[in-house]
């Protein structure tokens, strides 16, 4: 498997590259955001990107968004920033996983393998008609194709993951989605901090949508969109 390691710490980059190479990975290492973007055009391109947040020429969250606009290559963000807000920011920027430093090599490899499995699955599956169709629940309209949301006809600006959560819940109004099901389908990972990340997104959605009790908590289980 071809990995692109984006890490500005030369000694850490060398150690990670050597360790992953010994395990059979093909690793290209760069130290700047600019070099990372250039590697997207490599032949063949990387299959997974390990992206540090603290790069010298550009913020890692910004480069993650740029990569995601240009490519579907999976991204694992690797950062010393361990706060929930940083993990949420990374996932919203388009990362497929977020790994906090310091970490054990075994955990990094497990994350790489997990992302690789999910990518293999997602490339074989077509989106279901349910996920593509427009959802109308009371004053709420969710259009997955245009990725737009309106409430009483007024457009609402949501982040990528907020939209994905709402689109999932609105697909089966009145039905309770378990927390682990939402995390698995939206983030395709149940990693550390997953439930807290989901809670942050639900709270933000409730505020932005501005409709009392539209998203209801099923205590101890999960969430659902109410039908009125």
C-alpha positions as CSV (number, residue, x, y, z in Angstrom):
1,X,0.0,0.0,0.0
2,X,1.3,3.5,-0.9
3,X,1.3,6.0,1.9
4,X,2.0,9.7,1.8
5,X,3.4,10.9,5.1
6,X,3.1,14.7,5.6
7,X,5.2,15.6,8.7
8,X,7.5,18.6,9.1
9,X,9.5,17.1,12.0
10,X,12.3,15.5,10.1
11,X,13.3,13.0,12.8
12,X,9.7,11.8,13.4
13,X,9.1,11.6,9.7
14,X,12.2,9.4,9.2
15,X,11.3,7.2,12.1
16,X,7.7,6.7,10.9
17,X,8.8,6.1,7.3
18,X,11.4,3.5,8.4
19,X,8.9,1.7,10.7
20,X,6.1,1.6,8.1
21,X,8.5,0.5,5.3
22,X,9.7,-2.4,7.4
23,X,6.0,-3.5,7.6
24,X,5.8,-3.5,3.9
25,X,4.3,-0.1,3.1
26,X,5.6,2.1,0.3
27,X,6.1,5.5,2.0
28,X,6.7,8.9,0.4
29,X,7.6,11.5,3.0
30,X,7.2,15.3,2.6
31,X,7.4,18.2,5.1
32,X,5.2,20.9,3.7
33,X,1.6,21.4,2.5
34,X,2.8,22.5,-0.9
35,X,4.8,19.2,-1.4
36,X,1.8,17.2,-0.3
37,X,-0.4,18.8,-3.0
38,X,2.2,18.1,-5.6
39,X,2.2,14.4,-4.5
40,X,-1.5,14.1,-5.5
41,X,-0.4,14.1,-9.1
42,X,2.2,11.3,-8.6
43,X,1.9,8.2,-10.8
44,X,0.7,6.1,-9.1
45,X,-0.9,8.4,-6.5
46,X,-0.8,7.6,-2.7
47,X,-3.6,5.4,-1.4
48,X,-3.7,6.9,2.1
49,X,-2.4,10.2,3.4
50,X,-1.1,10.6,6.9
51,X,-1.4,14.4,7.5
52,X,0.1,16.4,10.3
53,X,-1.8,19.4,11.5
54,X,1.1,21.7,12.4
55,X,2.8,22.3,9.0
56,X,5.2,25.3,8.4
57,X,3.5,26.7,5.3
58,X,-0.2,26.0,5.9
59,X,-2.6,24.9,8.5
60,X,-3.2,21.2,8.3
61,X,-7.0,21.6,8.5
62,X,-6.9,23.9,5.4
63,X,-4.7,21.5,3.4
64,X,-7.1,18.7,4.3
65,X,-10.0,20.7,2.8
66,X,-7.9,21.4,-0.3
67,X,-7.0,17.7,-0.8
68,X,-10.6,16.7,-0.3
69,X,-11.8,19.1,-3.0
70,X,-9.3,17.6,-5.4
71,X,-9.3,13.9,-4.4
72,X,-11.1,11.1,-2.6
73,X,-7.8,9.7,-1.3
74,X,-8.4,8.8,2.4
75,X,-6.8,11.1,5.0
76,X,-5.7,10.2,8.5
77,X,-4.9,13.4,10.5
78,X,-2.1,13.0,13.0
79,X,-1.7,15.7,15.5
80,X,-0.7,16.7,19.0
81,X,-4.0,18.6,19.3
82,X,-6.1,16.2,21.3
83,X,-9.1,18.5,22.2
84,X,-12.5,17.3,21.0
85,X,-12.9,20.6,19.0
86,X,-9.7,19.8,17.0
87,X,-10.9,16.3,16.2
88,X,-14.3,17.6,15.1
89,X,-12.6,20.3,13.0
90,X,-10.4,17.7,11.3
91,X,-13.3,15.3,10.5
92,X,-15.4,18.2,9.2
93,X,-12.5,19.3,7.0
94,X,-12.8,15.9,5.3
95,X,-10.4,13.6,7.2
96,X,-11.4,9.9,7.5
97,X,-9.8,9.5,10.9
98,X,-7.9,11.5,13.5
99,X,-5.0,10.1,15.5
100,X,-3.6,12.0,18.5
101,X,0.1,12.1,19.2
102,X,1.9,10.4,20.9
103,X,0.7,7.1,19.5
104,X,1.9,3.5,19.3
105,X,2.9,2.2,15.9
106,X,0.4,-0.7,16.3
107,X,-2.5,1.8,16.6
108,X,-1.4,3.8,13.6
109,X,-1.2,0.6,11.5
110,X,-4.7,-0.4,12.8
111,X,-6.1,2.9,11.7
112,X,-4.5,2.6,8.3
113,X,-5.9,-0.9,7.8
114,X,-9.4,0.2,9.1
115,X,-9.5,3.2,6.7
116,X,-8.3,0.9,3.8
117,X,-11.1,-1.5,4.5
118,X,-13.7,1.2,4.6
119,X,-12.4,2.7,1.4
120,X,-12.6,-0.7,-0.4
121,X,-16.2,-1.1,0.7
122,X,-17.2,2.5,-0.2
123,X,-15.8,2.2,-3.7
124,X,-17.8,-0.9,-4.5
125,X,-21.1,0.3,-3.1
126,X,-23.5,2.7,-4.9
127,X,-25.4,5.2,-2.8
128,X,-28.9,3.9,-2.0
129,X,-32.0,5.6,-3.5
130,X,-32.9,6.4,0.1
131,X,-29.7,8.4,0.6
132,X,-30.1,10.3,-2.7
133,X,-33.8,11.2,-2.4
134,X,-35.1,14.6,-1.1
135,X,-36.4,14.3,2.4
136,X,-39.3,16.4,3.7
137,X,-40.1,16.2,7.4
138,X,-42.5,19.0,8.6
139,X,-40.8,22.3,7.8
140,X,-37.5,20.6,7.0
141,X,-36.4,19.8,3.5
142,X,-33.0,18.0,2.9
143,X,-31.8,17.7,-0.7
144,X,-28.8,15.2,-0.7
145,X,-28.0,15.8,-4.4
146,X,-27.6,19.6,-4.0
147,X,-26.5,19.2,-0.3
148,X,-28.9,21.9,0.8
149,X,-31.2,22.2,3.8
150,X,-34.2,24.6,4.2
151,X,-36.5,25.1,7.2
152,X,-39.8,26.9,6.4
153,X,-38.2,27.7,3.0
154,X,-35.2,29.4,4.6
155,X,-31.7,28.0,3.7
156,X,-29.5,26.7,6.5
157,X,-25.7,26.6,6.3
158,X,-24.4,23.3,7.7
159,X,-20.9,21.8,7.8
160,X,-20.3,18.6,5.8
161,X,-20.7,16.3,8.8
162,X,-23.7,18.2,10.2
163,X,-25.4,17.7,6.8
164,X,-24.5,14.0,6.7
165,X,-25.9,13.4,10.2
166,X,-29.2,15.3,9.4
167,X,-29.5,13.5,6.0
168,X,-29.2,10.1,7.8
169,X,-31.8,10.9,10.5
170,X,-34.2,12.5,8.0
171,X,-34.1,9.4,5.9
172,X,-36.2,7.5,8.4
173,X,-38.2,10.1,10.3
174,X,-39.5,9.0,13.7
175,X,-37.1,6.1,13.8
176,X,-34.4,6.1,16.5
177,X,-30.8,5.8,15.2
178,X,-28.4,4.3,17.7
179,X,-25.3,6.5,18.5
180,X,-22.9,3.9,17.2
181,X,-24.9,3.5,14.0
182,X,-24.7,7.3,13.3
183,X,-21.0,7.4,14.1
184,X,-20.3,4.3,11.9
185,X,-22.3,5.6,8.9
186,X,-21.2,9.3,9.0
187,X,-17.6,9.0,10.3
188,X,-17.2,5.3,9.4
189,X,-15.3,5.0,12.7
190,X,-16.1,4.5,16.3
191,X,-12.8,5.9,17.6
192,X,-12.1,7.6,20.8
193,X,-14.3,10.7,21.4
194,X,-16.9,9.5,18.8
195,X,-19.9,10.0,21.1
196,X,-18.7,13.4,22.3
197,X,-18.1,14.4,18.7
198,X,-21.7,13.4,17.8
199,X,-23.1,15.3,20.7
200,X,-21.3,18.4,19.5
201,X,-22.8,18.0,16.0
202,X,-26.3,17.4,17.3
203,X,-26.1,20.5,19.5
204,X,-24.9,22.6,16.6
205,X,-27.7,21.2,14.3
206,X,-30.4,22.1,16.8
207,X,-29.1,25.6,17.1
208,X,-28.8,26.2,13.3
209,X,-32.1,24.6,12.4
210,X,-34.0,26.6,15.1
211,X,-36.9,24.2,15.3
212,X,-37.8,23.1,18.8
213,X,-37.7,19.3,19.3
214,X,-37.0,18.6,15.6
215,X,-34.1,16.3,16.7
216,X,-35.1,14.3,19.7
217,X,-32.8,12.4,22.1
218,X,-33.8,8.9,22.9
219,X,-32.1,8.7,26.3
220,X,-29.4,6.1,26.4
221,X,-29.9,5.0,22.8
222,X,-29.5,7.7,20.2
223,X,-31.4,10.3,18.2
224,X,-34.3,10.7,15.8
225,X,-36.0,13.4,13.7
226,X,-39.6,13.8,14.9
227,X,-42.5,14.0,12.5
228,X,-44.4,16.6,14.5
